[in-house]
Amino acid sequence: MKQSEIKELSVEELKEKLAEFKKQQADLKMAHSVTALENPLQIRKVRRAAARLATELTNRENQQ
């Protein structure tokens, strides 16, 4: 997810997406530990997207 897309989301949408990305990250890590993923860089992309969402959520909570 790009930063411009993240800024357009509401707080509730941010929380939903964050939970979704955290679950996806856990699933990818589990799949990678069992058998090698075809593209292990997916884990990095999902982790970074989750971090961007968490950062934006924190920034919005601090502004209020």
CHARMM internal coordinates of N, CA and C (Angstrom, degrees):
IC EDIT
DIST 1 N 1 CA 1.4426
DIST 1 CA 1 C 1.5145
ANGL 1 N 1 CA 1 C 109.75
DIST 1 C 2 N 1.2961
ANGL 1 CA 1 C 2 N 115.02
DIHE 1 N 1 CA 1 C 2 N 137.94
DIST 2 N 2 CA 1.4474
ANGL 1 C 2 N 2 CA 119.24
DIHE 1 CA 1 C 2 N 2 CA 179.22
DIST 2 CA 2 C 1.5180
ANGL 2 N 2 CA 2 C 110.27
DIHE 1 C 2 N 2 CA 2 C -87.49
DIST 2 C 3 N 1.3202
ANGL 2 CA 2 C 3 N 115.21
DIHE 2 N 2 CA 2 C 3 N 156.95
DIST 3 N 3 CA 1.4603
ANGL 2 C 3 N 3 CA 121.13
DIHE 2 CA 2 C 3 N 3 CA -178.25
DIST 3 CA 3 C 1.5247
ANGL 3 N 3 CA 3 C 111.14
DIHE 2 C 3 N 3 CA 3 C -61.55
DIST 3 C 4 N 1.3251
ANGL 3 CA 3 C 4 N 117.37
DIHE 3 N 3 CA 3 C 4 N -36.90
DIST 4 N 4 CA 1.4658
ANGL 3 C 4 N 4 CA 120.04
DIHE 3 CA 3 C 4 N 4 CA 179.58
DIST 4 CA 4 C 1.5284
ANGL 4 N 4 CA 4 C 110.84
DIHE 3 C 4 N 4 CA 4 C -64.28
DIST 4 C 5 N 1.3295
ANGL 4 CA 4 C 5 N 117.63
DIHE 4 N 4 CA 4 C 5 N -34.98
DIST 5 N 5 CA 1.4674
ANGL 4 C 5 N 5 CA 121.16
DIHE 4 CA 4 C 5 N 5 CA 177.41
DIST 5 CA 5 C 1.5243
ANGL 5 N 5 CA 5 C 110.46
DIHE 4 C 5 N 5 CA 5 C -70.17
DIST 5 C 6 N 1.3161
ANGL 5 CA 5 C 6 N 116.40
DIHE 5 N 5 CA 5 C 6 N -36.74
DIST 6 N 6 CA 1.4612
ANGL 5 C 6 N 6 CA 121.30
DIHE 5 CA 5 C 6 N 6 CA -178.03
DIST 6 CA 6 C 1.5223
ANGL 6 N 6 CA 6 C 110.61
DIHE 5 C 6 N 6 CA 6 C -67.44
DIST 6 C 7 N 1.3249
ANGL 6 CA 6 C 7 N 117.82
DIHE 6 N 6 CA 6 C 7 N -39.62
DIST 7 N 7 CA 1.4628
ANGL 6 C 7 N 7 CA 121.47
DIHE 6 CA 6 C 7 N 7 CA -177.99
DIST 7 CA 7 C 1.5207
ANGL 7 N 7 CA 7 C 112.10
DIHE 6 C 7 N 7 CA 7 C -65.35
DIST 7 C 8 N 1.3323
ANGL 7 CA 7 C 8 N 117.77
DIHE 7 N 7 CA 7 C 8 N -23.22
DIST 8 N 8 CA 1.4596
ANGL 7 C 8 N 8 CA 121.37
DIHE 7 CA 7 C 8 N 8 CA -178.94
DIST 8 CA 8 C 1.5304
ANGL 8 N 8 CA 8 C 112.63
DIHE 7 C 8 N 8 CA 8 C -81.33
DIST 8 C 9 N 1.3320
ANGL 8 CA 8 C 9 N 118.02
DIHE 8 N 8 CA 8 C 9 N -14.57
DIST 9 N 9 CA 1.4601
ANGL 8 C 9 N 9 CA 121.64
DIHE 8 CA 8 C 9 N 9 CA -176.26
DIST 9 CA 9 C 1.5242
ANGL 9 N 9 CA 9 C 111.61
DIHE 8 C 9 N 9 CA 9 C -80.37
DIST 9 C 10 N 1.3236
ANGL 9 CA 9 C 10 N 115.62
DIHE 9 N 9 CA 9 C 10 N 151.69
DIST 10 N 10 CA 1.4600
ANGL 9 C 10 N 10 CA 120.30
DIHE 9 CA 9 C 10 N 10 CA 174.70
DIST 10 CA 10 C 1.5266
ANGL 10 N 10 CA 10 C 108.98
DIHE 9 C 10 N 10 CA 10 C -81.73
DIST 10 C 11 N 1.3214
ANGL 10 CA 10 C 11 N 116.39
DIHE 10 N 10 CA 10 C 11 N 172.80
DIST 11 N 11 CA 1.4638
ANGL 10 C 11 N 11 CA 121.28
DIHE 10 CA 10 C 11 N 11 CA -178.36
DIST 11 CA 11 C 1.5267
ANGL 11 N 11 CA 11 C 110.45
DIHE 10 C 11 N 11 CA 11 C -63.01
DIST 11 C 12 N 1.3315
ANGL 11 CA 11 C 12 N 116.84
DIHE 11 N 11 CA 11 C 12 N -42.25
DIST 12 N 12 CA 1.4655
ANGL 11 C 12 N 12 CA 120.44
DIHE 11 CA 11 C 12 N 12 CA 179.74
DIST 12 CA 12 C 1.5200
ANGL 12 N 12 CA 12 C 110.94
DIHE 11 C 12 N 12 CA 12 C -64.61
DIST 12 C 13 N 1.3269
ANGL 12 CA 12 C 13 N 116.42
DIHE 12 N 12 CA 12 C 13 N -41.18
DIST 13 N 13 CA 1.4645
ANGL 12 C 13 N 13 CA 120.19
DIHE 12 CA 12 C 13 N 13 CA 178.22
DIST 13 CA 13 C 1.5282
ANGL 13 N 13 CA 13 C 110.63
DIHE 12 C 13 N 13 CA 13 C -65.11
DIST 13 C 14 N 1.3272
ANGL 13 CA 13 C 14 N 116.25
DIHE 13 N 13 CA 13 C 14 N -37.08
DIST 14 N 14 CA 1.4699
ANGL 13 C 14 N 14 CA 120.09
DIHE 13 CA 13 C 14 N 14 CA 177.26
DIST 14 CA 14 C 1.5259
ANGL 14 N 14 CA 14 C 110.53
DIHE 13 C 14 N 14 CA 14 C -61.36
DIST 14 C 15 N 1.3204
ANGL 14 CA 14 C 15 N 116.42
DIHE 14 N 14 CA 14 C 15 N -44.33
DIST 15 N 15 CA 1.4599
ANGL 14 C 15 N 15 CA 120.41
DIHE 14 CA 14 C 15 N 15 CA -179.79
DIST 15 CA 15 C 1.5265
ANGL 15 N 15 CA 15 C 111.34
DIHE 14 C 15 N 15 CA 15 C -64.27
DIST 15 C 16 N 1.3366
ANGL 15 CA 15 C 16 N 116.76
DIHE 15 N 15 CA 15 C 16 N -40.91
DIST 16 N 16 CA 1.4655
ANGL 15 C 16 N 16 CA 120.76
DIHE 15 CA 15 C 16 N 16 CA 178.75
DIST 16 CA 16 C 1.5242
ANGL 16 N 16 CA 16 C 111.03
DIHE 15 C 16 N 16 CA 16 C -64.13
DIST 16 C 17 N 1.3244
ANGL 16 CA 16 C 17 N 116.06
DIHE 16 N 16 CA 16 C 17 N -46.99
DIST 17 N 17 CA 1.4690
ANGL 16 C 17 N 17 CA 120.78
DIHE 16 CA 16 C 17 N 17 CA -179.67
DIST 17 CA 17 C 1.5234
ANGL 17 N 17 CA 17 C 110.76
DIHE 16 C 17 N 17 CA 17 C -63.55
DIST 17 C 18 N 1.3288
ANGL 17 CA 17 C 18 N 117.05
DIHE 17 N 17 CA 17 C 18 N -39.69
DIST 18 N 18 CA 1.4568
ANGL 17 C 18 N 18 CA 120.95
DIHE 17 CA 17 C 18 N 18 CA -179.99
DIST 18 CA 18 C 1.5249
ANGL 18 N 18 CA 18 C 110.16
DIHE 17 C 18 N 18 CA 18 C -62.17
DIST 18 C 19 N 1.3215
ANGL 18 CA 18 C 19 N 116.46
DIHE 18 N 18 CA 18 C 19 N -45.46
DIST 19 N 19 CA 1.4636
ANGL 18 C 19 N 19 CA 120.04
DIHE 18 CA 18 C 19 N 19 CA 178.01
DIST 19 CA 19 C 1.5318
ANGL 19 N 19 CA 19 C 110.88
DIHE 18 C 19 N 19 CA 19 C -62.34
DIST 19 C 20 N 1.3178
ANGL 19 CA 19 C 20 N 115.70
DIHE 19 N 19 CA 19 C 20 N -39.30
DIST 20 N 20 CA 1.4639
ANGL 19 C 20 N 20 CA 120.88
DIHE 19 CA 19 C 20 N 20 CA 179.28
DIST 20 CA 20 C 1.5270
ANGL 20 N 20 CA 20 C 111.11
DIHE 19 C 20 N 20 CA 20 C -63.69
DIST 20 C 21 N 1.3288
ANGL 20 CA 20 C 21 N 116.83
DIHE 20 N 20 CA 20 C 21 N -45.30
DIST 21 N 21 CA 1.4618
ANGL 20 C 21 N 21 CA 120.52
DIHE 20 CA 20 C 21 N 21 CA -179.70
DIST 21 CA 21 C 1.5254
ANGL 21 N 21 CA 21 C 111.92
DIHE 20 C 21 N 21 CA 21 C -68.38
DIST 21 C 22 N 1.3283
ANGL 21 CA 21 C 22 N 117.44
DIHE 21 N 21 CA 21 C 22 N -36.53
DIST 22 N 22 CA 1.4720
ANGL 21 C 22 N 22 CA 120.35
DIHE 21 CA 21 C 22 N 22 CA 177.34
DIST 22 CA 22 C 1.5273
ANGL 22 N 22 CA 22 C 110.39
DIHE 21 C 22 N 22 CA 22 C -63.19
DIST 22 C 23 N 1.3353
ANGL 22 CA 22 C 23 N 116.78
DIHE 22 N 22 CA 22 C 23 N -41.90
DIST 23 N 23 CA 1.4636
ANGL 22 C 23 N 23 CA 120.66
DIHE 22 CA 22 C 23 N 23 CA 178.69
DIST 23 CA 23 C 1.5236
ANGL 23 N 23 CA 23 C 110.07
DIHE 22 C 23 N 23 CA 23 C -65.66
DIST 23 C 24 N 1.3304
ANGL 23 CA 23 C 24 N 116.25
DIHE 23 N 23 CA 23 C 24 N -43.21
DIST 24 N 24 CA 1.4616
ANGL 23 C 24 N 24 CA 120.78
DIHE 23 CA 23 C 24 N 24 CA 179.55
DIST 24 CA 24 C 1.5252
ANGL 24 N 24 CA 24 C 110.16
DIHE 23 C 24 N 24 CA 24 C -62.26
DIST 24 C 25 N 1.3321
ANGL 24 CA 24 C 25 N 117.55
DIHE 24 N 24 CA 24 C 25 N -39.94
DIST 25 N 25 CA 1.4585
ANGL 24 C 25 N 25 CA 121.26
DIHE 24 CA 24 C 25 N 25 CA 178.68
DIST 25 CA 25 C 1.5227
ANGL 25 N 25 CA 25 C 110.70
DIHE 24 C 25 N 25 CA 25 C -63.31
DIST 25 C 26 N 1.3177
ANGL 25 CA 25 C 26 N 116.89
DIHE 25 N 25 CA 25 C 26 N -43.95
DIST 26 N 26 CA 1.4622
ANGL 25 C 26 N 26 CA 120.72
DIHE 25 CA 25 C 26 N 26 CA 179.32
DIST 26 CA 26 C 1.5311
ANGL 26 N 26 CA 26 C 110.60
DIHE 25 C 26 N 26 CA 26 C -63.40
DIST 26 C 27 N 1.3208
ANGL 26 CA 26 C 27 N 116.06
DIHE 26 N 26 CA 26 C 27 N -41.58
DIST 27 N 27 CA 1.4623
ANGL 26 C 27 N 27 CA 119.98
DIHE 26 CA 26 C 27 N 27 CA 179.05
DIST 27 CA 27 C 1.5281
ANGL 27 N 27 CA 27 C 111.39
DIHE 26 C 27 N 27 CA 27 C -63.97
DIST 27 C 28 N 1.3294
ANGL 27 CA 27 C 28 N 116.69
DIHE 27 N 27 CA 27 C 28 N -42.49
DIST 28 N 28 CA 1.4624
ANGL 27 C 28 N 28 CA 120.48
DIHE 27 CA 27 C 28 N 28 CA 179.32
DIST 28 CA 28 C 1.5298
ANGL 28 N 28 CA 28 C 111.49
DIHE 27 C 28 N 28 CA 28 C -64.76
DIST 28 C 29 N 1.3313
ANGL 28 CA 28 C 29 N 116.02
DIHE 28 N 28 CA 28 C 29 N -41.33
DIST 29 N 29 CA 1.4636
ANGL 28 C 29 N 29 CA 119.37
DIHE 28 CA 28 C 29 N 29 CA 179.87
DIST 29 CA 29 C 1.5243
ANGL 29 N 29 CA 29 C 110.72
DIHE 28 C 29 N 29 CA 29 C -64.71
DIST 29 C 30 N 1.3189
ANGL 29 CA 29 C 30 N 116.27
DIHE 29 N 29 CA 29 C 30 N -40.15
DIST 30 N 30 CA 1.4581
ANGL 29 C 30 N 30 CA 119.92
DIHE 29 CA 29 C 30 N 30 CA 178.59
DIST 30 CA 30 C 1.5248
ANGL 30 N 30 CA 30 C 110.43
DIHE 29 C 30 N 30 CA 30 C -65.63
DIST 30 C 31 N 1.3139
ANGL 30 CA 30 C 31 N 117.15
DIHE 30 N 30 CA 30 C 31 N -45.08
DIST 31 N 31 CA 1.4613
ANGL 30 C 31 N 31 CA 121.12
DIHE 30 CA 30 C 31 N 31 CA 179.54
DIST 31 CA 31 C 1.5274
ANGL 31 N 31 CA 31 C 110.82
DIHE 30 C 31 N 31 CA 31 C -62.90
DIST 31 C 32 N 1.3202
ANGL 31 CA 31 C 32 N 116.34
DIHE 31 N 31 CA 31 C 32 N -37.24
DIST 32 N 32 CA 1.4596
ANGL 31 C 32 N 32 CA 120.39
DIHE 31 CA 31 C 32 N 32 CA -179.13
DIST 32 CA 32 C 1.5264
ANGL 32 N 32 CA 32 C 111.45
DIHE 31 C 32 N 32 CA 32 C -71.50
DIST 32 C 33 N 1.3201
ANGL 32 CA 32 C 33 N 117.02
DIHE 32 N 32 CA 32 C 33 N -31.09
DIST 33 N 33 CA 1.4604
ANGL 32 C 33 N 33 CA 119.06
DIHE 32 CA 32 C 33 N 33 CA 179.52
DIST 33 CA 33 C 1.5284
ANGL 33 N 33 CA 33 C 111.08
DIHE 32 C 33 N 33 CA 33 C -73.64
DIST 33 C 34 N 1.3199
ANGL 33 CA 33 C 34 N 117.69
DIHE 33 N 33 CA 33 C 34 N -29.53
DIST 34 N 34 CA 1.4653
ANGL 33 C 34 N 34 CA 121.52
DIHE 33 CA 33 C 34 N 34 CA 179.24
DIST 34 CA 34 C 1.5245
ANGL 34 N 34 CA 34 C 110.18
DIHE 33 C 34 N 34 CA 34 C -78.27
DIST 34 C 35 N 1.3282
ANGL 34 CA 34 C 35 N 115.64
DIHE 34 N 34 CA 34 C 35 N -55.88
DIST 35 N 35 CA 1.4655
ANGL 34 C 35 N 35 CA 121.17
DIHE 34 CA 34 C 35 N 35 CA 176.98
DIST 35 CA 35 C 1.5167
ANGL 35 N 35 CA 35 C 107.89
DIHE 34 C 35 N 35 CA 35 C -137.44
DIST 35 C 36 N 1.2948
ANGL 35 CA 35 C 36 N 117.03
DIHE 35 N 35 CA 35 C 36 N 152.66
DIST 36 N 36 CA 1.4607
ANGL 35 C 36 N 36 CA 120.99
DIHE 35 CA 35 C 36 N 36 CA -178.29
DIST 36 CA 36 C 1.5251
ANGL 36 N 36 CA 36 C 110.37
DIHE 35 C 36 N 36 CA 36 C -64.73
DIST 36 C 37 N 1.3210
ANGL 36 CA 36 C 37 N 115.45
DIHE 36 N 36 CA 36 C 37 N 136.15
DIST 37 N 37 CA 1.4610
ANGL 36 C 37 N 37 CA 120.38
DIHE 36 CA 36 C 37 N 37 CA 176.86
DIST 37 CA 37 C 1.5169
ANGL 37 N 37 CA 37 C 109.37
DIHE 36 C 37 N 37 CA 37 C -74.59
DIST 37 C 38 N 1.3140
ANGL 37 CA 37 C 38 N 115.48
DIHE 37 N 37 CA 37 C 38 N 152.31
DIST 38 N 38 CA 1.4562
ANGL 37 C 38 N 38 CA 119.66
DIHE 37 CA 37 C 38 N 38 CA 176.30
DIST 38 CA 38 C 1.5248
ANGL 38 N 38 CA 38 C 110.41
DIHE 37 C 38 N 38 CA 38 C -65.11
DIST 38 C 39 N 1.3347
ANGL 38 CA 38 C 39 N 115.63
DIHE 38 N 38 CA 38 C 39 N -38.46
DIST 39 N 39 CA 1.4590
ANGL 38 C 39 N 39 CA 120.64
DIHE 38 CA 38 C 39 N 39 CA 178.47
DIST 39 CA 39 C 1.5361
ANGL 39 N 39 CA 39 C 108.66
DIHE 38 C 39 N 39 CA 39 C -130.30
DIST 39 C 40 N 1.3259
ANGL 39 CA 39 C 40 N 118.15
DIHE 39 N 39 CA 39 C 40 N 90.75
DIST 40 N 40 CA 1.4618
ANGL 39 C 40 N 40 CA 120.32
DIHE 39 CA 39 C 40 N 40 CA -177.93
DIST 40 CA 40 C 1.5334
ANGL 40 N 40 CA 40 C 113.94
DIHE 39 C 40 N 40 CA 40 C -67.64
DIST 40 C 41 N 1.3221
ANGL 40 CA 40 C 41 N 118.02
DIHE 40 N 40 CA 40 C 41 N -12.30
DIST 41 N 41 CA 1.4627
ANGL 40 C 41 N 41 CA 120.40
DIHE 40 CA 40 C 41 N 41 CA 178.07
DIST 41 CA 41 C 1.5262
ANGL 41 N 41 CA 41 C 111.64
DIHE 40 C 41 N 41 CA 41 C -70.90
DIST 41 C 42 N 1.3375
ANGL 41 CA 41 C 42 N 116.97
DIHE 41 N 41 CA 41 C 42 N -12.43
DIST 42 N 42 CA 1.4639
ANGL 41 C 42 N 42 CA 120.44
DIHE 41 CA 41 C 42 N 42 CA 175.62
DIST 42 CA 42 C 1.5206
ANGL 42 N 42 CA 42 C 110.06
DIHE 41 C 42 N 42 CA 42 C -59.13
DIST 42 C 43 N 1.3244
ANGL 42 CA 42 C 43 N 116.74
DIHE 42 N 42 CA 42 C 43 N -38.00
DIST 43 N 43 CA 1.4631
ANGL 42 C 43 N 43 CA 120.75
DIHE 42 CA 42 C 43 N 43 CA -179.02
DIST 43 CA 43 C 1.5191
ANGL 43 N 43 CA 43 C 109.76
DIHE 42 C 43 N 43 CA 43 C -59.74
DIST 43 C 44 N 1.3149
ANGL 43 CA 43 C 44 N 116.88
DIHE 43 N 43 CA 43 C 44 N -44.30
DIST 44 N 44 CA 1.4625
ANGL 43 C 44 N 44 CA 121.31
DIHE 43 CA 43 C 44 N 44 CA -179.30
DIST 44 CA 44 C 1.5211
ANGL 44 N 44 CA 44 C 111.19
DIHE 43 C 44 N 44 CA 44 C -64.39
DIST 44 C 45 N 1.3424
ANGL 44 CA 44 C 45 N 116.53
DIHE 44 N 44 CA 44 C 45 N -43.66
DIST 45 N 45 CA 1.4578
ANGL 44 C 45 N 45 CA 120.01
DIHE 44 CA 44 C 45 N 45 CA -179.28
DIST 45 CA 45 C 1.5237
ANGL 45 N 45 CA 45 C 111.61
DIHE 44 C 45 N 45 CA 45 C -62.88
DIST 45 C 46 N 1.3206
ANGL 45 CA 45 C 46 N 117.03
DIHE 45 N 45 CA 45 C 46 N -42.02
DIST 46 N 46 CA 1.4598
ANGL 45 C 46 N 46 CA 121.08
DIHE 45 CA 45 C 46 N 46 CA -179.95
DIST 46 CA 46 C 1.5241
ANGL 46 N 46 CA 46 C 110.42
DIHE 45 C 46 N 46 CA 46 C -67.80
DIST 46 C 47 N 1.3327
ANGL 46 CA 46 C 47 N 116.62
DIHE 46 N 46 CA 46 C 47 N -41.51
DIST 47 N 47 CA 1.4707
ANGL 46 C 47 N 47 CA 120.28
DIHE 46 CA 46 C 47 N 47 CA 179.90
DIST 47 CA 47 C 1.5264
ANGL 47 N 47 CA 47 C 110.48
DIHE 46 C 47 N 47 CA 47 C -62.58
DIST 47 C 48 N 1.3177
ANGL 47 CA 47 C 48 N 117.30
DIHE 47 N 47 CA 47 C 48 N -42.22
DIST 48 N 48 CA 1.4593
ANGL 47 C 48 N 48 CA 120.70
DIHE 47 CA 47 C 48 N 48 CA -179.10
DIST 48 CA 48 C 1.5291
ANGL 48 N 48 CA 48 C 111.92
DIHE 47 C 48 N 48 CA 48 C -70.13
DIST 48 C 49 N 1.3188
ANGL 48 CA 48 C 49 N 116.91
DIHE 48 N 48 CA 48 C 49 N -36.35
DIST 49 N 49 CA 1.4618
ANGL 48 C 49 N 49 CA 120.14
DIHE 48 CA 48 C 49 N 49 CA 177.12
DIST 49 CA 49 C 1.5239
ANGL 49 N 49 CA 49 C 110.01
DIHE 48 C 49 N 49 CA 49 C -64.64
DIST 49 C 50 N 1.3265
ANGL 49 CA 49 C 50 N 116.84
DIHE 49 N 49 CA 49 C 50 N -40.86
DIST 50 N 50 CA 1.4612
ANGL 49 C 50 N 50 CA 121.03
DIHE 49 CA 49 C 50 N 50 CA 177.86
DIST 50 CA 50 C 1.5280
ANGL 50 N 50 CA 50 C 110.00
DIHE 49 C 50 N 50 CA 50 C -63.72
DIST 50 C 51 N 1.3044
ANGL 50 CA 50 C 51 N 117.28
DIHE 50 N 50 CA 50 C 51 N -39.74
DIST 51 N 51 CA 1.4663
ANGL 50 C 51 N 51 CA 121.09
DIHE 50 CA 50 C 51 N 51 CA 178.96
DIST 51 CA 51 C 1.5252
ANGL 51 N 51 CA 51 C 110.86
DIHE 50 C 51 N 51 CA 51 C -65.41
DIST 51 C 52 N 1.3283
ANGL 51 CA 51 C 52 N 117.31
DIHE 51 N 51 CA 51 C 52 N -39.55
DIST 52 N 52 CA 1.4691
ANGL 51 C 52 N 52 CA 120.15
DIHE 51 CA 51 C 52 N 52 CA 177.78
DIST 52 CA 52 C 1.5272
ANGL 52 N 52 CA 52 C 110.82
DIHE 51 C 52 N 52 CA 52 C -63.15
DIST 52 C 53 N 1.3291
ANGL 52 CA 52 C 53 N 115.76
DIHE 52 N 52 CA 52 C 53 N -42.57
DIST 53 N 53 CA 1.4597
ANGL 52 C 53 N 53 CA 120.05
DIHE 52 CA 52 C 53 N 53 CA 178.90
DIST 53 CA 53 C 1.5302
ANGL 53 N 53 CA 53 C 111.05
DIHE 52 C 53 N 53 CA 53 C -63.68
DIST 53 C 54 N 1.3214
ANGL 53 CA 53 C 54 N 116.72
DIHE 53 N 53 CA 53 C 54 N -43.91
DIST 54 N 54 CA 1.4590
ANGL 53 C 54 N 54 CA 120.82
DIHE 53 CA 53 C 54 N 54 CA -179.49
DIST 54 CA 54 C 1.5244
ANGL 54 N 54 CA 54 C 111.04
DIHE 53 C 54 N 54 CA 54 C -64.68
DIST 54 C 55 N 1.3103
ANGL 54 CA 54 C 55 N 117.37
DIHE 54 N 54 CA 54 C 55 N -38.33
DIST 55 N 55 CA 1.4588
ANGL 54 C 55 N 55 CA 121.57
DIHE 54 CA 54 C 55 N 55 CA 178.81
DIST 55 CA 55 C 1.5182
ANGL 55 N 55 CA 55 C 110.88
DIHE 54 C 55 N 55 CA 55 C -65.10
DIST 55 C 56 N 1.3260
ANGL 55 CA 55 C 56 N 116.77
DIHE 55 N 55 CA 55 C 56 N -45.47
DIST 56 N 56 CA 1.4615
ANGL 55 C 56 N 56 CA 120.64
DIHE 55 CA 55 C 56 N 56 CA 179.15
DIST 56 CA 56 C 1.5267
ANGL 56 N 56 CA 56 C 110.86
DIHE 55 C 56 N 56 CA 56 C -63.77
DIST 56 C 57 N 1.3172
ANGL 56 CA 56 C 57 N 116.79
DIHE 56 N 56 CA 56 C 57 N -39.24
DIST 57 N 57 CA 1.4664
ANGL 56 C 57 N 57 CA 121.05
DIHE 56 CA 56 C 57 N 57 CA 178.35
DIST 57 CA 57 C 1.5220
ANGL 57 N 57 CA 57 C 110.72
DIHE 56 C 57 N 57 CA 57 C -63.67
DIST 57 C 58 N 1.3131
ANGL 57 CA 57 C 58 N 117.04
DIHE 57 N 57 CA 57 C 58 N -43.66
DIST 58 N 58 CA 1.4625
ANGL 57 C 58 N 58 CA 121.95
DIHE 57 CA 57 C 58 N 58 CA 177.93
DIST 58 CA 58 C 1.5238
ANGL 58 N 58 CA 58 C 111.20
DIHE 57 C 58 N 58 CA 58 C -63.31
DIST 58 C 59 N 1.3198
ANGL 58 CA 58 C 59 N 116.70
DIHE 58 N 58 CA 58 C 59 N -42.97
DIST 59 N 59 CA 1.4631
ANGL 58 C 59 N 59 CA 120.37
DIHE 58 CA 58 C 59 N 59 CA 179.37
DIST 59 CA 59 C 1.5224
ANGL 59 N 59 CA 59 C 111.22
DIHE 58 C 59 N 59 CA 59 C -61.66
DIST 59 C 60 N 1.3061
ANGL 59 CA 59 C 60 N 116.94
DIHE 59 N 59 CA 59 C 60 N -41.77
DIST 60 N 60 CA 1.4720
ANGL 59 C 60 N 60 CA 119.88
DIHE 59 CA 59 C 60 N 60 CA 179.85
DIST 60 CA 60 C 1.5185
ANGL 60 N 60 CA 60 C 111.21
DIHE 59 C 60 N 60 CA 60 C -68.32
DIST 60 C 61 N 1.3130
ANGL 60 CA 60 C 61 N 118.35
DIHE 60 N 60 CA 60 C 61 N -37.10
DIST 61 N 61 CA 1.4667
ANGL 60 C 61 N 61 CA 120.91
DIHE 60 CA 60 C 61 N 61 CA 178.84
DIST 61 CA 61 C 1.5271
ANGL 61 N 61 CA 61 C 110.61
DIHE 60 C 61 N 61 CA 61 C -68.02
DIST 61 C 62 N 1.3290
ANGL 61 CA 61 C 62 N 117.32
DIHE 61 N 61 CA 61 C 62 N -35.37
DIST 62 N 62 CA 1.4636
ANGL 61 C 62 N 62 CA 120.62
DIHE 61 CA 61 C 62 N 62 CA 178.91
DIST 62 CA 62 C 1.5218
ANGL 62 N 62 CA 62 C 112.26
DIHE 61 C 62 N 62 CA 62 C -72.01
DIST 62 C 63 N 1.3223
ANGL 62 CA 62 C 63 N 118.01
DIHE 62 N 62 CA 62 C 63 N -26.63
DIST 63 N 63 CA 1.4716
ANGL 62 C 63 N 63 CA 121.70
DIHE 62 CA 62 C 63 N 63 CA 179.85
DIST 63 CA 63 C 1.5203
ANGL 63 N 63 CA 63 C 111.22
DIHE 62 C 63 N 63 CA 63 C -73.03
DIST 63 C 64 N 1.3113
ANGL 63 CA 63 C 64 N 116.96
DIHE 63 N 63 CA 63 C 64 N -27.40
DIST 64 N 64 CA 1.4764
ANGL 63 C 64 N 64 CA 120.16
DIHE 63 CA 63 C 64 N 64 CA -176.10
DIST 64 CA 64 C 1.4767
ANGL 64 N 64 CA 64 C 112.13
DIHE 63 C 64 N 64 CA 64 C -80.10
END
COOR INIT
IC SEED 1 N 1 CA 1 C
IC BUILD
